[in-house]
Amino acid sequence: MTDILETLAADGSFQTLLSLLKMADLADTLREPGPFTLFAPDDDAFKRINVDEVTSDREKLVSLLTYHIVDGEFTATEIARDEQLMTSNGKSLTILLEEGQQVIDNAKYVKTDIRCSNGIIHVINNVFLPQFSGWYCGCC
């Protein structure tokens, strides 16, 4: 079984994410034993944000990427039991059910529960934006 980084690289639809992880010096983190849960926006998801703006500020880039990483391994079923999930950058992802579909912050699942040697990957259709943490639920 491959680790999270190797799994992303082998898939081919995460070139932007892989590039940004290297730029932020976070790639090696996802090679560590973990376990981690990674919410992985695919290349299509990154087309919806201004990547140049995000990469112009390293601190903002690290904050954005660590907002997609959760310490521990959580399946989609386990995530559905919670209303919030604490990320590696210290902010919580909001989890809710919308029209029968699980929504995490501003994203929906494309594919769930991709098992890796050091955790699990959930492919999502949008990039999480940490500056909007908590507002998606309308409760904060």
ChimeraX commands (.cxc) that place a marker at each C-alpha (Angstrom):
marker #1 position 0.00,0.00,0.00 radius 0.5
marker #1 position 1.34,3.44,-0.91 radius 0.5
marker #1 position 1.41,6.55,1.27 radius 0.5
marker #1 position -0.84,9.57,0.71 radius 0.5
marker #1 position 1.67,11.45,-1.46 radius 0.5
marker #1 position 2.43,8.43,-3.67 radius 0.5
marker #1 position -1.30,7.74,-4.05 radius 0.5
marker #1 position -1.97,11.33,-5.18 radius 0.5
marker #1 position 0.93,11.23,-7.64 radius 0.5
marker #1 position -0.16,7.90,-9.13 radius 0.5
marker #1 position -3.70,9.18,-9.73 radius 0.5
marker #1 position -2.66,12.02,-12.04 radius 0.5
marker #1 position -5.50,14.42,-11.23 radius 0.5
marker #1 position -3.77,16.15,-8.29 radius 0.5
marker #1 position -0.89,17.96,-10.00 radius 0.5
marker #1 position -1.82,21.36,-8.55 radius 0.5
marker #1 position -2.20,19.99,-5.02 radius 0.5
marker #1 position 1.12,18.12,-5.24 radius 0.5
marker #1 position 2.88,21.22,-6.56 radius 0.5
marker #1 position 1.47,23.40,-3.76 radius 0.5
marker #1 position 2.35,20.84,-1.07 radius 0.5
marker #1 position 5.98,20.90,-2.29 radius 0.5
marker #1 position 5.98,24.70,-2.45 radius 0.5
marker #1 position 4.76,24.89,1.16 radius 0.5
marker #1 position 7.22,22.22,2.36 radius 0.5
marker #1 position 4.31,19.99,3.42 radius 0.5
marker #1 position 4.90,17.10,1.02 radius 0.5
marker #1 position 7.20,15.32,3.47 radius 0.5
marker #1 position 4.55,15.60,6.19 radius 0.5
marker #1 position 2.23,13.40,4.11 radius 0.5
marker #1 position 5.00,10.80,3.86 radius 0.5
marker #1 position 5.22,10.49,7.65 radius 0.5
marker #1 position 3.53,7.55,9.44 radius 0.5
marker #1 position 0.44,9.57,10.35 radius 0.5
marker #1 position -2.29,8.60,10.33 radius 0.5
marker #1 position -3.78,11.54,8.43 radius 0.5
marker #1 position -7.06,12.32,6.75 radius 0.5
marker #1 position -6.55,14.44,3.65 radius 0.5
marker #1 position -9.36,16.27,1.92 radius 0.5
marker #1 position -7.81,16.46,-1.54 radius 0.5
marker #1 position -9.14,19.00,-4.04 radius 0.5
marker #1 position -8.51,17.70,-7.54 radius 0.5
marker #1 position -7.10,19.86,-10.35 radius 0.5
marker #1 position -10.62,20.92,-11.40 radius 0.5
marker #1 position -11.29,22.25,-7.89 radius 0.5
marker #1 position -8.18,24.44,-8.04 radius 0.5
marker #1 position -9.48,26.07,-11.22 radius 0.5
marker #1 position -12.14,27.75,-9.07 radius 0.5
marker #1 position -9.67,29.77,-7.00 radius 0.5
marker #1 position -6.87,32.21,-7.80 radius 0.5
marker #1 position -3.86,29.93,-7.29 radius 0.5
marker #1 position -1.39,32.77,-8.03 radius 0.5
marker #1 position -2.87,34.80,-5.18 radius 0.5
marker #1 position -2.59,31.88,-2.77 radius 0.5
marker #1 position 1.00,31.08,-3.73 radius 0.5
marker #1 position 2.14,34.71,-3.46 radius 0.5
marker #1 position 2.00,34.48,0.35 radius 0.5
marker #1 position 3.69,31.38,1.81 radius 0.5
marker #1 position 1.93,31.74,5.16 radius 0.5
marker #1 position -1.46,31.89,3.43 radius 0.5
marker #1 position -0.52,28.84,1.35 radius 0.5
marker #1 position 0.49,26.79,4.40 radius 0.5
marker #1 position -2.72,27.84,6.18 radius 0.5
marker #1 position -4.81,26.81,3.17 radius 0.5
marker #1 position -3.15,23.41,2.79 radius 0.5
marker #1 position -3.12,22.50,6.49 radius 0.5
marker #1 position -6.86,23.30,6.51 radius 0.5
marker #1 position -7.23,20.19,4.31 radius 0.5
marker #1 position -5.32,17.88,6.70 radius 0.5
marker #1 position -6.76,16.27,9.83 radius 0.5
marker #1 position -4.64,14.31,12.30 radius 0.5
marker #1 position -6.03,10.78,12.57 radius 0.5
marker #1 position -7.79,8.56,10.06 radius 0.5
marker #1 position -11.50,9.24,9.55 radius 0.5
marker #1 position -13.75,7.49,7.04 radius 0.5
marker #1 position -16.63,9.38,5.43 radius 0.5
marker #1 position -19.03,7.46,7.71 radius 0.5
marker #1 position -17.10,8.54,10.82 radius 0.5
marker #1 position -16.96,12.15,9.61 radius 0.5
marker #1 position -20.74,12.15,9.09 radius 0.5
marker #1 position -21.24,11.60,12.84 radius 0.5
marker #1 position -19.64,14.95,13.69 radius 0.5
marker #1 position -20.62,18.55,13.08 radius 0.5
marker #1 position -17.04,19.78,13.12 radius 0.5
marker #1 position -13.61,18.35,12.48 radius 0.5
marker #1 position -10.44,20.04,13.73 radius 0.5
marker #1 position -7.78,20.55,11.04 radius 0.5
marker #1 position -4.00,20.73,11.34 radius 0.5
marker #1 position -4.11,24.52,11.13 radius 0.5
marker #1 position -6.31,24.74,14.25 radius 0.5
marker #1 position -9.57,25.66,12.52 radius 0.5
marker #1 position -12.64,23.46,12.30 radius 0.5
marker #1 position -14.30,22.14,9.18 radius 0.5
marker #1 position -18.10,22.34,9.29 radius 0.5
marker #1 position -19.92,19.13,8.37 radius 0.5
marker #1 position -23.58,19.05,7.42 radius 0.5
marker #1 position -26.10,17.21,5.34 radius 0.5
marker #1 position -27.55,19.12,2.39 radius 0.5
marker #1 position -30.25,17.48,0.29 radius 0.5
marker #1 position -29.07,14.07,1.45 radius 0.5
marker #1 position -25.45,14.74,0.51 radius 0.5
marker #1 position -22.66,15.30,3.01 radius 0.5
marker #1 position -21.06,18.74,2.69 radius 0.5
marker #1 position -17.76,19.65,4.35 radius 0.5
marker #1 position -17.33,23.43,4.50 radius 0.5
marker #1 position -17.85,24.46,0.87 radius 0.5
marker #1 position -17.15,21.08,-0.75 radius 0.5
marker #1 position -18.82,17.81,-1.61 radius 0.5
marker #1 position -17.16,14.46,-1.99 radius 0.5
marker #1 position -16.05,13.29,-5.41 radius 0.5
marker #1 position -14.62,10.05,-3.98 radius 0.5
marker #1 position -14.22,8.84,-0.41 radius 0.5
marker #1 position -12.20,6.45,1.70 radius 0.5
marker #1 position -9.08,5.99,-0.46 radius 0.5
marker #1 position -6.93,3.99,1.94 radius 0.5
marker #1 position -3.20,4.64,2.13 radius 0.5
marker #1 position -0.41,3.27,4.31 radius 0.5
marker #1 position -0.44,6.43,6.45 radius 0.5
marker #1 position -4.07,7.49,6.34 radius 0.5
marker #1 position -7.04,8.12,4.10 radius 0.5
marker #1 position -7.90,10.49,1.24 radius 0.5
marker #1 position -11.28,12.02,0.44 radius 0.5
marker #1 position -11.40,13.74,-2.96 radius 0.5
marker #1 position -13.43,16.97,-2.84 radius 0.5
marker #1 position -14.85,19.25,-5.53 radius 0.5
marker #1 position -13.79,22.61,-4.00 radius 0.5
marker #1 position -10.80,24.06,-2.19 radius 0.5
marker #1 position -11.45,24.77,1.49 radius 0.5
marker #1 position -10.83,28.41,2.39 radius 0.5
marker #1 position -9.68,28.78,6.02 radius 0.5
marker #1 position -10.58,32.48,6.16 radius 0.5
marker #1 position -14.23,31.40,5.96 radius 0.5
marker #1 position -13.95,28.67,8.60 radius 0.5
marker #1 position -17.23,28.18,10.42 radius 0.5
marker #1 position -19.44,30.48,8.37 radius 0.5
marker #1 position -20.84,27.70,6.17 radius 0.5
marker #1 position -23.07,26.38,8.93 radius 0.5
marker #1 position -24.74,29.72,9.57 radius 0.5
marker #1 position -24.32,29.15,13.29 radius 0.5
marker #1 position -21.21,31.17,14.07 radius 0.5
marker link #1:1,2 radius 0.2
marker link #1:2,3 radius 0.2
marker link #1:3,4 radius 0.2
marker link #1:4,5 radius 0.2
marker link #1:5,6 radius 0.2
marker link #1:6,7 radius 0.2
marker link #1:7,8 radius 0.2
marker link #1:8,9 radius 0.2
marker link #1:9,10 radius 0.2
marker link #1:10,11 radius 0.2
marker link #1:11,12 radius 0.2
marker link #1:12,13 radius 0.2
marker link #1:13,14 radius 0.2
marker link #1:14,15 radius 0.2
marker link #1:15,16 radius 0.2
marker link #1:16,17 radius 0.2
marker link #1:17,18 radius 0.2
marker link #1:18,19 radius 0.2
marker link #1:19,20 radius 0.2
marker link #1:20,21 radius 0.2
marker link #1:21,22 radius 0.2
marker link #1:22,23 radius 0.2
marker link #1:23,24 radius 0.2
marker link #1:24,25 radius 0.2
marker link #1:25,26 radius 0.2
marker link #1:26,27 radius 0.2
marker link #1:27,28 radius 0.2
marker link #1:28,29 radius 0.2
marker link #1:29,30 radius 0.2
marker link #1:30,31 radius 0.2
marker link #1:31,32 radius 0.2
marker link #1:32,33 radius 0.2
marker link #1:33,34 radius 0.2
marker link #1:34,35 radius 0.2
marker link #1:35,36 radius 0.2
marker link #1:36,37 radius 0.2
marker link #1:37,38 radius 0.2
marker link #1:38,39 radius 0.2
marker link #1:39,40 radius 0.2
marker link #1:40,41 radius 0.2
marker link #1:41,42 radius 0.2
marker link #1:42,43 radius 0.2
marker link #1:43,44 radius 0.2
marker link #1:44,45 radius 0.2
marker link #1:45,46 radius 0.2
marker link #1:46,47 radius 0.2
marker link #1:47,48 radius 0.2
marker link #1:48,49 radius 0.2
marker link #1:49,50 radius 0.2
marker link #1:50,51 radius 0.2
marker link #1:51,52 radius 0.2
marker link #1:52,53 radius 0.2
marker link #1:53,54 radius 0.2
marker link #1:54,55 radius 0.2
marker link #1:55,56 radius 0.2
marker link #1:56,57 radius 0.2
marker link #1:57,58 radius 0.2
marker link #1:58,59 radius 0.2
marker link #1:59,60 radius 0.2
marker link #1:60,61 radius 0.2
marker link #1:61,62 radius 0.2
marker link #1:62,63 radius 0.2
marker link #1:63,64 radius 0.2
marker link #1:64,65 radius 0.2
marker link #1:65,66 radius 0.2
marker link #1:66,67 radius 0.2
marker link #1:67,68 radius 0.2
marker link #1:68,69 radius 0.2
marker link #1:69,70 radius 0.2
marker link #1:70,71 radius 0.2
marker link #1:71,72 radius 0.2
marker link #1:72,73 radius 0.2
marker link #1:73,74 radius 0.2
marker link #1:74,75 radius 0.2
marker link #1:75,76 radius 0.2
marker link #1:76,77 radius 0.2
marker link #1:77,78 radius 0.2
marker link #1:78,79 radius 0.2
marker link #1:79,80 radius 0.2
marker link #1:80,81 radius 0.2
marker link #1:81,82 radius 0.2
marker link #1:82,83 radius 0.2
marker link #1:83,84 radius 0.2
marker link #1:84,85 radius 0.2
marker link #1:85,86 radius 0.2
marker link #1:86,87 radius 0.2
marker link #1:87,88 radius 0.2
marker link #1:88,89 radius 0.2
marker link #1:89,90 radius 0.2
marker link #1:90,91 radius 0.2
marker link #1:91,92 radius 0.2
marker link #1:92,93 radius 0.2
marker link #1:93,94 radius 0.2
marker link #1:94,95 radius 0.2
marker link #1:95,96 radius 0.2
marker link #1:96,97 radius 0.2
marker link #1:97,98 radius 0.2
marker link #1:98,99 radius 0.2
marker link #1:99,100 radius 0.2
marker link #1:100,101 radius 0.2
marker link #1:101,102 radius 0.2
marker link #1:102,103 radius 0.2
marker link #1:103,104 radius 0.2
marker link #1:104,105 radius 0.2
marker link #1:105,106 radius 0.2
marker link #1:106,107 radius 0.2
marker link #1:107,108 radius 0.2
marker link #1:108,109 radius 0.2
marker link #1:109,110 radius 0.2
marker link #1:110,111 radius 0.2
marker link #1:111,112 radius 0.2
marker link #1:112,113 radius 0.2
marker link #1:113,114 radius 0.2
marker link #1:114,115 radius 0.2
marker link #1:115,116 radius 0.2
marker link #1:116,117 radius 0.2
marker link #1:117,118 radius 0.2
marker link #1:118,119 radius 0.2
marker link #1:119,120 radius 0.2
marker link #1:120,121 radius 0.2
marker link #1:121,122 radius 0.2
marker link #1:122,123 radius 0.2
marker link #1:123,124 radius 0.2
marker link #1:124,125 radius 0.2
marker link #1:125,126 radius 0.2
marker link #1:126,127 radius 0.2
marker link #1:127,128 radius 0.2
marker link #1:128,129 radius 0.2
marker link #1:129,130 radius 0.2
marker link #1:130,131 radius 0.2
marker link #1:131,132 radius 0.2
marker link #1:132,133 radius 0.2
marker link #1:133,134 radius 0.2
marker link #1:134,135 radius 0.2
marker link #1:135,136 radius 0.2
marker link #1:136,137 radius 0.2
marker link #1:137,138 radius 0.2
marker link #1:138,139 radius 0.2
marker link #1:139,140 radius 0.2
view
